[in-house]
Amino acid sequence: MSACEEVKVHKPEEKSEQIESHPDIDGGWGWMICLASFMAHVLLMGSHMALGILYVEWLEEFNESRGLTAWVGSLTIGITLIVGPIIGLFVGTCGCRKTTIIGGLLTALGWVISAYATNVYYLFISFGLTAGIGSGMAYLPAIVMVGQYFKKRRALAQGLSTTGTGFGTFIMTLLLKYLCTEYGWRNAMLIHGAVNLNLCVCGALMRPPPSSSSIQIENQSQPECAETLQKEISTSDLVAHAIDIDGIEEHETSKDEETKSLSLGEVSELQEAENKDRVKREVIFKERYPLRILKTLSQLANILKKSFWKWYSSYFGTAALFSNKVFICFVFWALCAYCSFVIPFIHLPEIVKLYGFEEKDNKVPLTSIIAILHIFGKIFLGLISDLPFINAWNVFLVANLIMCICVFILPLMHTFTGMATVCAIIGFSSGYFSVMPVVTEDLVGLSNLANAYGIIISANGISALLGPPFAGWIYDVTGKYDYSFYFCGLIYVIGIGFLLLKPCLQKQNDTENKSKQATEALHVHHDE
């Protein structure tokens, strides 16, 4: 083995250390990834939370019931979250960059074709399904890429990127309100579809992390060897180049002499032979072309098969995850709770209109107030949860209790100032989303965090899908939104009830684990 070959041997521990010390990890291009994720949250989740503006326009345009019309926004939000585990298959096969770009194109297409809607059912397909799937394809990579580029500063990077939801809700609400007022809702959707093409730019920024390229590590670890090889290659290239030039000149000279000496008949024979060879090569190519297609399809099928089983095992192969009773209660909480966060964004703009608030009072929409306080709530509750003497679960539980109380109080407010105050508290307490990954990790462990969080997001998607239409249906029956919020608050109470079961179930799990360990210890002792 030569000295150059010896340099190429690396231990796995050394390679992982070199990857973590790469300037793009926890810095460098990683901050561009964080920016791309932030902008994706602004464009996607911000637009979703501003759909209440369009909901009012659709009610006036199509004259359908509130329950039916609310399905449009619910489908978009719900499908975005529900398809998360399925989009993981595309991420594993195509990578984050291609998945995000395709998702951006599909999202923009959904907004554009929805501008030509003739009824609500058209919007179910064009906006709910098309834009929902596109949003899901762009949303998941925005979260995954930040985790790939940040190790030590992962919590900070994820926190900064997800604040794009709050900023986006504030910006997109004002933007859609202005566009609908000036140009009408159809032109507003066309313009917003063009704005969503910026998701393709976000995807273009998501280049694969340094860990996927071993070439950079090799080049950094063997500079001396590279210089030696470069010198040898450059010297040999010069010699070979000189020889090639002499050979080419001799060949051209002899070729000219042969061409002059050939007769016209011999030239035609040579051309005919060349034509036969060309035809023969074309026939061979046509015969082998189907085989090449079959080979390519076979390779693609193998890649898809491996990606599918990897995806399946990651979400459904973890038996310990579903045997965790506390985690199951956490999933039921997610099914009950998220609708309380989504319903105000869909129905508040119409409630303000029904209450007849003056234009001067409604300069800052209530949904924008929720969005602004949501940003501060995320940052504050995240900082509080990181303190060593504070239990993250208690912070999470208290924030949920406060938000639940506000859902019951909101219908009692009949002034814009009162509603704005309650919405501000809802926005701040909803900052518990920044604590959710920490709480989930405490429940299932770090190894199961990604799988568990994907299931929680899907449960949130189901809640977002069913909540707003049901609230609209209650209004159609009762003629008031008050009962919608009361019923929503009742569902939220049930969800919090599942959270309160944690101490009892935790003790039961600990007792079962201790008994299992004791049984295993007895078996080991008996075998000895």
MOTATA-V755283 format. One record per residue. N is the residue number from 1. RES is the residue in one small letter. OMEGA is omega in degrees with one decimal (* if undefined). Layout:
# MOTATA-V755283
{{N/RES/OMEGA} {N/RES/OMEGA}}
This chain:
# MOTATA-V755283
{{1/m/-179.3} {2/s/179.7} {3/a/-179.6} {4/c/-178.8} {5/e/-180.0} {6/e/-177.9} {7/v/-173.8} {8/k/-177.5} {9/v/179.5} {10/h/171.4} {11/k/-179.9} {12/p/-179.4} {13/e/-179.8} {14/e/-179.4} {15/k/179.6} {16/s/177.4} {17/e/178.9} {18/q/178.7} {19/i/-178.9} {20/e/179.4} {21/s/178.3} {22/h/-175.8} {23/p/179.7} {24/d/177.3} {25/i/-176.1} {26/d/178.5} {27/g/177.7} {28/g/179.7} {29/w/177.4} {30/g/178.9} {31/w/173.2} {32/m/175.2} {33/i/178.5} {34/c/177.9} {35/l/179.2} {36/a/178.3} {37/s/177.7} {38/f/-179.5} {39/m/176.9} {40/a/177.1} {41/h/177.9} {42/v/-175.2} {43/l/-174.6} {44/l/-174.5} {45/m/176.3} {46/g/178.4} {47/s/-179.8} {48/h/-177.4} {49/m/178.2} {50/a/-175.8} {51/l/176.9} {52/g/177.7} {53/i/179.6} {54/l/179.3} {55/y/178.4} {56/v/-179.6} {57/e/179.9} {58/w/177.4} {59/l/-179.5} {60/e/-175.0} {61/e/-170.5} {62/f/177.0} {63/n/176.0} {64/e/178.9} {65/s/-179.5} {66/r/178.4} {67/g/-180.0} {68/l/-177.9} {69/t/-179.2} {70/a/178.9} {71/w/-177.4} {72/v/179.1} {73/g/-179.9} {74/s/177.6} {75/l/-178.4} {76/t/-178.4} {77/i/-176.7} {78/g/-178.6} {79/i/177.7} {80/t/-177.2} {81/l/-175.4} {82/i/-175.5} {83/v/-178.3} {84/g/179.1} {85/p/-179.9} {86/i/178.6} {87/i/175.6} {88/g/176.7} {89/l/178.0} {90/f/179.3} {91/v/179.4} {92/g/-177.8} {93/t/-173.2} {94/c/-175.7} {95/g/-176.1} {96/c/-175.7} {97/r/-177.9} {98/k/-179.9} {99/t/-179.6} {100/t/-179.8} {101/i/177.1} {102/i/177.8} {103/g/178.2} {104/g/178.0} {105/l/-179.1} {106/l/178.0} {107/t/178.3} {108/a/178.2} {109/l/179.3} {110/g/178.4} {111/w/-175.2} {112/v/-176.7} {113/i/177.0} {114/s/178.0} {115/a/-179.1} {116/y/-177.7} {117/a/177.1} {118/t/177.7} {119/n/-177.6} {120/v/-178.1} {121/y/173.3} {122/y/179.9} {123/l/177.3} {124/f/-177.5} {125/i/-173.2} {126/s/-175.5} {127/f/-177.3} {128/g/-175.2} {129/l/-174.8} {130/t/-179.9} {131/a/178.8} {132/g/178.2} {133/i/177.8} {134/g/178.7} {135/s/177.8} {136/g/179.4} {137/m/179.6} {138/a/-174.4} {139/y/-177.0} {140/l/178.1} {141/p/179.2} {142/a/177.5} {143/i/-175.7} {144/v/-175.5} {145/m/178.6} {146/v/177.9} {147/g/179.9} {148/q/-176.5} {149/y/-177.1} {150/f/178.5} {151/k/-178.6} {152/k/-177.3} {153/r/-174.7} {154/r/-178.6} {155/a/179.1} {156/l/-178.2} {157/a/178.5} {158/q/178.8} {159/g/179.9} {160/l/-177.1} {161/s/-177.2} {162/t/174.1} {163/t/174.3} {164/g/177.1} {165/t/179.6} {166/g/178.0} {167/f/-178.5} {168/g/179.0} {169/t/179.4} {170/f/-176.1} {171/i/-175.0} {172/m/176.8} {173/t/178.3} {174/l/-179.1} {175/l/-179.2} {176/l/178.6} {177/k/179.1} {178/y/-177.5} {179/l/179.4} {180/c/-179.9} {181/t/-174.4} {182/e/-170.8} {183/y/-176.0} {184/g/-172.9} {185/w/-179.4} {186/r/177.1} {187/n/177.1} {188/a/179.3} {189/m/176.0} {190/l/-179.6} {191/i/-178.6} {192/h/174.2} {193/g/176.3} {194/a/178.0} {195/v/-178.0} {196/n/174.2} {197/l/175.5} {198/n/173.5} {199/l/176.9} {200/c/175.9} {201/v/176.9} {202/c/178.5} {203/g/179.6} {204/a/178.7} {205/l/-174.9} {206/m/177.3} {207/r/-176.9} {208/p/-178.3} {209/p/-177.6} {210/p/-177.5} {211/s/-179.7} {212/s/-177.9} {213/s/178.3} {214/s/-178.2} {215/i/-178.9} {216/q/-179.0} {217/i/179.4} {218/e/-179.2} {219/n/-180.0} {220/q/-173.5} {221/s/-177.4} {222/q/-179.5} {223/p/-177.6} {224/e/179.3} {225/c/-179.8} {226/a/179.9} {227/e/-179.7} {228/t/179.9} {229/l/-179.0} {230/q/178.6} {231/k/-179.4} {232/e/-178.6} {233/i/-178.2} {234/s/178.8} {235/t/-179.1} {236/s/178.6} {237/d/179.6} {238/l/179.7} {239/v/-178.9} {240/a/-179.6} {241/h/179.2} {242/a/179.8} {243/i/-178.9} {244/d/-179.6} {245/i/178.6} {246/d/-178.7} {247/g/-178.5} {248/i/179.7} {249/e/179.3} {250/e/-178.2} {251/h/179.9} {252/e/-179.7} {253/t/-179.9} {254/s/180.0} {255/k/178.8} {256/d/-179.9} {257/e/-179.8} {258/e/-178.9} {259/t/179.8} {260/k/-176.1} {261/s/-179.1} {262/l/175.9} {263/s/-180.0} {264/l/179.4} {265/g/-179.5} {266/e/178.7} {267/v/179.6} {268/s/177.1} {269/e/179.0} {270/l/179.3} {271/q/179.0} {272/e/178.4} {273/a/177.9} {274/e/178.0} {275/n/177.5} {276/k/178.5} {277/d/179.9} {278/r/178.8} {279/v/179.9} {280/k/178.9} {281/r/178.6} {282/e/179.1} {283/v/179.2} {284/i/179.9} {285/f/-179.8} {286/k/179.5} {287/e/-176.7} {288/r/-176.5} {289/y/176.8} {290/p/178.8} {291/l/177.3} {292/r/178.2} {293/i/179.1} {294/l/179.6} {295/k/178.9} {296/t/178.5} {297/l/178.4} {298/s/177.6} {299/q/178.1} {300/l/178.6} {301/a/178.5} {302/n/178.4} {303/i/179.0} {304/l/179.9} {305/k/178.6} {306/k/179.8} {307/s/-179.9} {308/f/-178.3} {309/w/175.1} {310/k/177.4} {311/w/-178.0} {312/y/-179.2} {313/s/-178.5} {314/s/-177.4} {315/y/-174.5} {316/f/-178.8} {317/g/-177.6} {318/t/-175.3} {319/a/-176.8} {320/a/-178.2} {321/l/-176.4} {322/f/173.5} {323/s/178.5} {324/n/-175.2} {325/k/178.9} {326/v/178.7} {327/f/177.8} {328/i/175.5} {329/c/178.6} {330/f/177.6} {331/v/177.9} {332/f/174.9} {333/w/-179.2} {334/a/178.2} {335/l/-176.1} {336/c/-164.9} {337/a/-167.5} {338/y/179.7} {339/c/178.9} {340/s/177.7} {341/f/-174.9} {342/v/-174.5} {343/i/178.5} {344/p/-178.5} {345/f/-178.9} {346/i/-168.8} {347/h/-176.7} {348/l/179.1} {349/p/178.8} {350/e/178.1} {351/i/177.6} {352/v/179.7} {353/k/179.2} {354/l/179.4} {355/y/176.1} {356/g/177.4} {357/f/-178.7} {358/e/-178.4} {359/e/-178.5} {360/k/178.0} {361/d/-172.7} {362/n/178.6} {363/k/175.2} {364/v/-177.9} {365/p/179.6} {366/l/178.6} {367/t/176.9} {368/s/176.5} {369/i/176.4} {370/i/-176.7} {371/a/-178.6} {372/i/-179.5} {373/l/176.7} {374/h/178.2} {375/i/-179.0} {376/f/178.1} {377/g/178.3} {378/k/-177.5} {379/i/-176.1} {380/f/-178.5} {381/l/176.0} {382/g/177.8} {383/l/179.8} {384/i/-177.4} {385/s/179.9} {386/d/179.6} {387/l/-174.3} {388/p/-176.9} {389/f/179.5} {390/i/177.2} {391/n/-177.4} {392/a/179.1} {393/w/179.2} {394/n/177.0} {395/v/180.0} {396/f/-177.5} {397/l/-179.8} {398/v/179.1} {399/a/177.5} {400/n/179.1} {401/l/179.8} {402/i/-179.2} {403/m/178.9} {404/c/178.6} {405/i/-179.7} {406/c/177.9} {407/v/177.4} {408/f/-175.4} {409/i/-172.9} {410/l/-179.9} {411/p/-179.2} {412/l/-179.2} {413/m/-178.3} {414/h/173.0} {415/t/-178.5} {416/f/-179.8} {417/t/179.1} {418/g/179.3} {419/m/179.0} {420/a/179.2} {421/t/180.0} {422/v/177.9} {423/c/177.5} {424/a/178.7} {425/i/176.6} {426/i/179.7} {427/g/-178.2} {428/f/-178.5} {429/s/177.4} {430/s/173.6} {431/g/177.6} {432/y/178.1} {433/f/177.9} {434/s/-179.7} {435/v/-176.4} {436/m/178.4} {437/p/179.8} {438/v/179.8} {439/v/179.5} {440/t/178.5} {441/e/178.0} {442/d/-177.3} {443/l/-170.7} {444/v/-177.3} {445/g/-176.1} {446/l/-176.8} {447/s/-178.9} {448/n/-173.1} {449/l/-175.9} {450/a/-179.8} {451/n/-177.9} {452/a/-178.3} {453/y/175.9} {454/g/178.1} {455/i/178.8} {456/i/179.1} {457/i/178.0} {458/s/177.3} {459/a/174.8} {460/n/179.3} {461/g/177.5} {462/i/178.4} {463/s/179.3} {464/a/-179.7} {465/l/-173.2} {466/l/-172.8} {467/g/-176.7} {468/p/177.0} {469/p/179.8} {470/f/176.8} {471/a/177.1} {472/g/177.9} {473/w/177.7} {474/i/177.1} {475/y/180.0} {476/d/-178.3} {477/v/-172.4} {478/t/-177.6} {479/g/178.7} {480/k/173.3} {481/y/-177.7} {482/d/-177.4} {483/y/176.9} {484/s/179.7} {485/f/177.6} {486/y/179.0} {487/f/178.0} {488/c/177.5} {489/g/178.5} {490/l/176.5} {491/i/179.2} {492/y/178.3} {493/v/177.6} {494/i/178.1} {495/g/177.9} {496/i/176.0} {497/g/176.2} {498/f/178.1} {499/l/-178.2} {500/l/177.2} {501/l/-173.8} {502/k/-177.4} {503/p/-179.2} {504/c/-178.6} {505/l/179.0} {506/q/177.7} {507/k/179.0} {508/q/177.7} {509/n/179.1} {510/d/179.2} {511/t/179.5} {512/e/179.1} {513/n/178.9} {514/k/179.2} {515/s/177.3} {516/k/179.2} {517/q/179.1} {518/a/178.6} {519/t/178.3} {520/e/178.7} {521/a/178.1} {522/l/178.9} {523/h/179.0} {524/v/179.8} {525/h/179.8} {526/h/179.1} {527/d/179.2} {528/e/*}}
